[in-house]
Amino acid sequence: MEVKEAMNQGVITINPESRPLEAFEKMYKEGVRRLFVLDSNNKTTGVVSYSDLIGVLGSLKPTNKEITSLTISDIMSENVMTIDANNEIEDAANLMVRADVSGLLVLENENPVGVITKTDICRMVAAELLVPI
């Protein structure tokens, strides 16, 4: 099975100058755990995950002035792992395990078209293993 058959279509993005609270709100509203960061030229420059936000904000004190000046560009990972939509699911699973990431940006003709996560792959495997009685 190809990645495009299991991926979540569309890519939820955020601006690098956005604040962490905006990212939390967007994740909640969209039901996702990662946002891809686009620069002013609509180029993907990073990814910020729910756990990235929790990790950084959990280490700061509420009175710390750094909280009010913190932006997504301060938190995001610049290493965005990608996979082609036509690759096999096994390739995606292997890449996620080797890179220790929980999701990949899916590209088609070098354009972002979706996201595939470990959860998506687990759902697929479970559906294959479960046989209706």
N, C-alpha and C positions, 0 to 999 in steps of 0.2 A: 504494500500500500504506500502511496506517495504522501508526503507531508501535506500537500494542498488538500487532501481528502480529510485530514484530521485537524487542521489548524483552525484557529478562531480568525475569522475574516475581519479585516480592518485593523488599524493600529491606533491606539489611544496615545496622544502626545501631550507634551507640556513644554512651556517656554523655559529656557534656562534661568531667566530672571524671576520666575515664579517663586513664591514662598512655600515652605514645607506644608503648612496648613492647607493651602490650595491643592497640593498634591494629594494629601489625605482625602480631602473632600471629593476630588475627581476620581480617585480610586474607588471610594465608597459608591459614588453615583454610578460609575461605569461597571462596577463589580469586577475589578481587576486588581492585581497585586504588583503591577509594574507599569511604568509610563516611559515612553521613549521621548527623549529630549531632542527638539528640533531647533536649529539656529535660525537666524533671520532669512537664510536662503532655503529654508525647508530641508536642510540636510540633517540626517540623524547624527547627533554628536555624542549621545550618551543614553543611559538608561538608569532610572531610579526605581528601586523596589520598595515595597512596604517595609521589609526588614532593614533596608538602608536607612529609611526615615526613622524607624524606631531606634535603631542603634545609635544614630547621631543625636537625636533629640533626647534620648534617654540618658545620655552622658552629660547633658547640659543642665545647669540649674535654671529654674524659671526666672530668676532675677538677672541672669547673665545677659548683657547687652548683645552678645553674639547671636542670641536667638532672633532678635528683631532684624538683624542684618543678614541672616543666613538665607541663601538662595539655593535653588535646585542645582545650579552649576557647582556649588560647594560640596554637594552630597553625591551627585551622580557618579556612576562608573562610566568611564570613557570607552571601555572595552565592550562594545556591543557585539555579542555573538550572533551570527546569522547563518541561515541555511537556505538553499534554493528550494522553491516550492515543488520541484520535480524530484528531489531526493527521496529516498526511501525513509520510512519511519525509523527503521533500525539505525540509519545514519544519524538521525536527530537524537535518538536515545543515547547512542555512543558518544556523540559530541557533548551532550549535556553532562553525562557522567564524567568524561575526561576533563571537561572545563569546570566542573562543579558549579553549574548554573541550573536554574529551574525553568528557564524559558529561552526561546530563540526567536529572533526577528526573522520572519519568512520573507524572502525576496523572490520576485519574478521579474526577469529582465533588469535586475539590479534595483528595482523599485520595491519598497516595503508594501506587502499585501496582507500580512497577517502575523499571528504569533502562535507558536506551538509550545506547550508547557509539559512538564512531567505529568501533571494531572491529566492532561489530554491523552497522553500515551497510556497511562494506567487505566483510564476509562476504556480505551480501545482494547487493551489486553483483557480486561475483565469481561467486556462484551463478547470477545472471541472465546473465552473459557467457559462462560456461563451458557449452558444449553437449556432451553426451556423444557420443562417436564411435561 
